[in-house]
Amino acid sequence: MPAYVIVGLDITEPEAYEEYRRQVPATLEPYGGQFVVRGGAFKVLEGDWPASRTVVLAFPSVEQVTAWYDSAAYQAILPIRERHARTQFMVVAEGAT
């Protein structure tokens, strides 16, 4: 069943964060991950959105999300994101019923 990673970001150091952004796509490929949304303009219709940038990733399953997140390739670049952005990071599964 498909799973989606939803990330809210406030990038604190854009130049330094660029290295993370450049490397992420190669870490997704072995796990079937792909970008659905990668930043871009948005309009909040209700309430408050906690981040200035939103990223949505699609994976074939929650297991593939976990395998990607725990992979050596992703863990190697994760500290870059942690140093240069404030992040909310979650996985949504099950989809519409």
N, C-alpha and C positions, 0 to 999 in steps of 0.2 A: 504494500500500500504506500503511495507517495507520502513523503514527508517534506516539510518546508522549514527552513531556518529563516527566522526574521531577526534582523539586526538593526538596532537604532544606534547611531553614532554621532558623537560630537568630536570632531577631529581637532585636537589641540595644537598639533604641529604638522601642518600639511606637507611640507617638504620631506620630513622624516617618515611620515605615514605612507608616502608614495611607494617606498620600497615594499611594504606589506601588500599594498594594492596591486603592484606589478606581479608579485609572486603567487598570489592566491589562486588564479585560474589553473595553474599546473597541478596544484594540490587537489583540486576538485575532480579532475578527469578520471583518475583510477576508481572513483567511487560513484560515478554517474551523476555527479553534482553539476548543476548549471545555474547561471544567474537568470533570474526572472526580472528582477529590478536591481539596478546598481546605481543608487543615487538618483539624481534627476529632481525636477521640480515636483512639488506636491502641494495640495491644498487640504488643510484640516477642515472637515465638515462639522465635527462635533468634538467637544472637549479639548484637551491639550495633548499634543504629541510630544513625547519627552526627548526628541532628538532632532538635529538639523539635517541628518542624512539617514535614509532608509535603504537597506539591502535585503532582498529576498532571494534565497537559493532553493532550488528544487532538487530532491534526491529520490531514488526509487523506494527507499524505506528508511525508517528510523535507524535500523542497524547500519545502513550505509552512512548516515549522518554521523553516528558514533564512531564508526571505523575511520571516517575522514578526520573528524575532530581529534581523535586519539593518535592519528598517524604521525610518524616521525617527521614527515615533510611539513605538516601543518603546525605541529608543536614547535618546530624550529623557527617559524616566522611569527607565531603567536605573541611572543614578547614585544615585537615591534608594535603591534596593535595596542597591547596593554600599556606601553609607554607613551603612545602618541595619540590616544583617543579614549574617551569615556564611552562605554558600550553597554547596551542591553542586548542580550543574546538568548534566543529561545528556539525550541523546536516545536512545530505543530504537526500533528499527524491525524489520521482518521478521515479528514476531509469532510465534505458535505454528506449528510445522511438524509 
